[in-house]
Amino acid sequence: MKKYTNLGSKDTRSGFGAGLAELGQKNENVVALCADLIGSLKMDEFKKNHPERFFQVGIAEANMIGLAAGMTIGGKIPFTGTFANFSTGRVYDQIRQSVAYSEKNVKICASHAGLTLGEDGATHQILEDIGLMKMLPGVTVINTCDYNQTKAATLAIAEHNGPVYLRFGRPVVPNFIPEDMPFEIGKAVVLSEGTDVTIVATGHLVWEALEAAQALENEGISAEVINIHTIKPLDEAAILKSVAKTGCIVTAEEHNYLGGLGESVSGVLALNKPTPQEFVAVNDVFGESGTPEALMEKYGLNANSIIEKAKKVITRK
């Protein structure tokens, strides 16, 4: 299998901050809005360099979405920033009515997604946000895996006309996607080719999938690993091409198994090529307080769980 090297662990939210800062220099129509979490969203540099294009709205997320929607009418490209729970659950009505239904060019950028928010616990963790956002007509949903990919995605969504939900995280994770790898919305990336099982992963689970594939290879099992950074629109062709070769699939995500990547993949398979599938995801429960590492272990969101599900699904072929 193709080897990917950890280029130096970084948090994905810093990739967003770096991308936003670069956009500030490149595109004068880009504006940024934050709900009292400038440091957490790494929006400091944009604010410092472009204070006239930065808007601190305070702990008023619904107002932030409304302001962003209005700014698009004047040709601005607003990037909103807060935690994923507050970016979606708290303001779902505003997103639905003012952004999605109205087809406004707002980029909803959400940090601290999933269990890896960690010690703040279930009230701040969100495991249903991908489902919420992918069900809104016309909304693009992106979930990046490392610093480099998050930066590239931040730059790419500014060029995309339409509402986008960009999901990233708090913890320091391996940075392994080459800095010069193009980011194409809706186009999956085959990280390693295999013949026995397909593993499609998103977000923090992509690195875990690569680790799992290496361990499986050591046992004589050939795993194909696909990085699904865009949940919607989903790269159906890449999934179907892979399962036509392997005959089974494992989906891996830091999200509830209901409403996430796995459910989207199931729909594609049911309509086109029924295929044995196993899920690595949270089993329809809320999170809890703990370190990111401990939570990922407890809820089975790691390489070991991917290995277990890969071996299981192979027996179902």
Residue pairs with C-beta under 8 A, 6 or more apart in sequence:
1 192
1 193
1 194
1 213
1 214
1 217
1 222
1 223
1 225
2 191
2 192
2 193
4 176
4 177
4 191
4 210
5 176
6 174
6 175
6 176
6 207
7 148
7 174
7 175
7 176
7 179
8 175
9 172
9 173
9 174
9 175
10 146
10 147
10 172
10 173
10 175
11 147
11 169
11 170
11 171
11 172
11 173
12 111
12 144
12 145
12 146
12 147
12 149
12 150
12 168
12 169
12 173
13 40
13 41
13 42
13 111
13 112
13 150
13 168
13 169
13 170
14 42
14 147
15 144
15 146
15 147
15 148
15 149
15 150
15 151
15 154
15 168
16 41
16 42
16 81
16 109
16 111
16 150
16 151
16 154
16 166
16 168
17 41
17 42
17 43
17 44
17 45
17 46
18 42
18 45
18 147
18 151
18 154
19 150
19 151
19 152
19 153
19 154
19 155
20 30
20 32
20 42
20 43
20 45
20 46
20 79
20 109
20 154
21 45
21 46
21 49
22 151
22 155
23 30
23 46
23 79
23 154
23 155
23 158
24 30
24 32
24 45
24 46
24 49
24 50
24 53
25 49
27 77
27 158
28 53
29 75
29 76
29 77
30 53
30 76
30 77
30 79
30 158
31 53
31 54
31 55
31 71
31 76
31 77
31 78
31 79
32 43
32 46
32 47
32 50
32 53
32 54
32 55
32 78
32 79
32 80
32 81
33 54
33 55
33 56
33 57
33 64
33 67
33 68
33 78
33 79
33 80
33 81
34 41
34 43
34 47
34 54
34 55
34 56
34 57
34 64
34 80
34 81
34 82
35 57
35 58
35 59
35 60
35 61
35 64
35 80
35 81
35 82
35 86
36 56
36 57
36 58
36 59
36 82
37 81
37 82
37 83
37 111
38 44
38 47
38 56
38 81
40 83
40 111
40 112
40 170
41 81
41 82
41 109
41 111
43 54
43 81
46 53
46 54
47 54
47 56
55 67
57 63
57 64
57 67
61 82
61 86
61 87
61 90
61 91
62 90
62 91
62 93
62 94
64 80
64 82
64 91
65 80
65 91
65 94
65 95
65 98
65 99
65 106
65 108
66 94
66 98
67 78
68 78
68 80
68 99
68 104
68 106
69 94
69 98
69 99
69 102
69 104
69 106
71 78
72 78
72 104
72 105
72 106
73 104
77 105
77 107
77 158
78 105
78 106
78 107
79 107
79 109
79 154
79 158
80 87
80 106
80 107
80 108
80 109
81 109
81 110
81 111
82 110
82 111
83 110
83 111
83 112
83 113
83 117
83 124
84 110
84 111
84 112
84 113
84 114
84 117
84 126
84 129
84 167
85 112
85 123
85 124
85 125
85 126
85 129
87 108
87 109
87 110
87 129
87 165
88 95
88 108
88 110
88 126
88 129
88 132
88 133
88 165
89 126
89 128
89 129
89 132
92 132
95 108
95 133
95 136
95 139
95 163
96 136
98 104
99 106
99 108
99 139
99 163
100 136
100 137
100 138
100 139
100 163
101 137
103 138
103 162
103 163
104 163
105 161
105 162
105 163
106 163
106 164
107 157
107 158
107 163
107 164
107 166
108 133
108 163
108 164
108 165
108 166
109 154
109 166
109 168
110 129
110 165
110 166
110 167
110 168
111 168
111 169
111 170
112 120
112 124
112 169
112 170
113 126
113 129
113 143
113 167
113 168
113 169
113 203
113 254
114 125
114 126
114 127
114 169
114 203
114 204
114 254
114 255
114 287
115 125
115 127
115 254
115 282
115 287
115 292
115 295
115 296
115 299
115 301
116 169
116 170
116 171
116 204
116 254
116 292
116 295
116 296
117 124
117 125
117 169
117 170
117 287
117 292
118 170
118 171
118 289
118 290
118 291
118 292
118 295
119 289
119 290
119 291
120 289
121 287
121 288
121 289
122 286
122 287
122 288
122 289
125 286
125 287
127 254
127 255
127 256
127 282
127 286
127 287
128 255
128 256
128 258
128 259
129 165
129 167
129 255
130 141
130 143
130 167
130 231
130 253
130 255
130 259
130 260
130 261
131 255
131 256
131 258
131 259
131 260
131 263
132 259
133 139
133 141
133 165
133 232
134 141
134 231
134 232
134 259
134 264
135 259
136 163
138 162
138 163
139 162
139 163
139 164
139 165
139 232
140 157
140 160
140 162
140 163
140 164
140 165
140 185
140 186
140 230
140 232
140 233
141 164
141 165
141 167
141 230
141 231
141 232
142 153
142 157
142 164
142 165
142 166
142 167
142 185
142 229
142 230
142 231
143 167
143 168
143 202
143 203
143 228
143 229
143 231
143 253
143 261
144 150
144 153
144 166
144 167
144 168
144 203
144 229
145 173
145 177
145 201
145 202
145 203
145 204
145 205
145 206
145 207
145 227
145 229
146 173
146 174
146 175
146 176
146 177
146 206
146 207
147 175
148 175
148 176
148 177
148 178
148 179
148 181
149 177
149 181
149 183
149 227
149 229
150 166
150 168
152 177
152 181
152 182
152 183
153 166
153 183
153 229
154 166
155 183
156 183
156 184
156 185
157 164
157 166
157 185
160 185
167 203
168 203
169 203
169 204
169 254
170 292
171 204
171 292
173 204
173 207
174 207
176 207
176 210
177 227
181 189
183 229
185 230
185 233
186 230
186 233
186 234
186 235
187 230
187 235
187 238
188 200
188 226
188 227
188 228
188 229
188 230
188 235
188 238
188 239
189 226
189 227
189 229
190 224
190 225
190 226
190 227
190 238
190 242
191 206
191 209
191 210
191 225
191 226
191 227
192 210
192 213
192 223
192 224
192 225
193 224
194 213
194 222
194 223
194 224
194 225
194 246
195 222
195 224
195 245
195 246
196 216
196 221
196 222
196 223
196 246
196 314
197 216
197 221
197 222
197 223
197 224
197 246
197 248
197 249
197 250
197 310
197 313
197 314
198 223
198 224
198 226
198 239
198 242
198 243
198 245
198 246
198 248
198 249
198 250
199 209
199 212
199 213
199 223
199 224
199 225
199 226
199 249
199 250
199 252
199 306
199 310
200 226
200 228
200 239
200 242
200 249
200 250
200 251
200 252
200 261
200 265
201 208
201 209
201 225
201 226
201 227
201 228
201 251
201 252
201 253
201 306
202 227
202 228
202 229
202 231
202 252
202 253
202 261
203 253
203 254
203 255
204 254
204 296
204 301
205 252
205 253
205 254
205 280
205 301
205 306
206 225
206 227
208 252
208 301
208 302
208 303
208 306
209 225
209 252
209 303
209 306
210 225
211 303
212 223
212 303
212 304
212 306
212 307
212 310
213 223
213 225
215 303
215 307
216 222
216 223
216 307
216 310
216 311
217 223
221 310
221 311
221 314
223 310
224 242
224 245
224 246
226 238
226 239
226 242
228 234
228 235
228 261
231 260
231 261
231 264
232 264
234 264
234 265
234 268
236 268
236 272
239 249
239 265
239 268
239 269
240 268
240 272
240 273
242 249
243 249
243 269
243 273
243 275
244 273
247 275
247 276
247 317
248 275
248 276
248 277
248 313
248 314
248 316
248 317
249 265
249 269
249 275
249 276
249 277
249 278
249 313
250 277
250 278
250 279
250 280
250 306
250 309
250 310
250 313
251 261
251 262
251 265
251 277
251 278
251 279
251 280
251 281
252 261
252 280
252 281
252 301
252 305
252 306
253 260
253 261
253 262
253 280
253 281
254 281
254 282
254 296
254 301
255 261
255 281
255 282
256 281
256 282
256 284
257 263
257 279
257 281
257 282
257 283
257 284
258 284
260 281
261 281
262 277
262 279
262 281
265 277
266 277
269 275
269 277
276 313
276 316
276 317
277 313
278 309
278 310
278 312
278 313
279 309
280 300
280 301
280 305
280 306
280 309
281 301
282 299
282 301
283 299
287 295
287 299
288 295
290 298
295 301
296 302
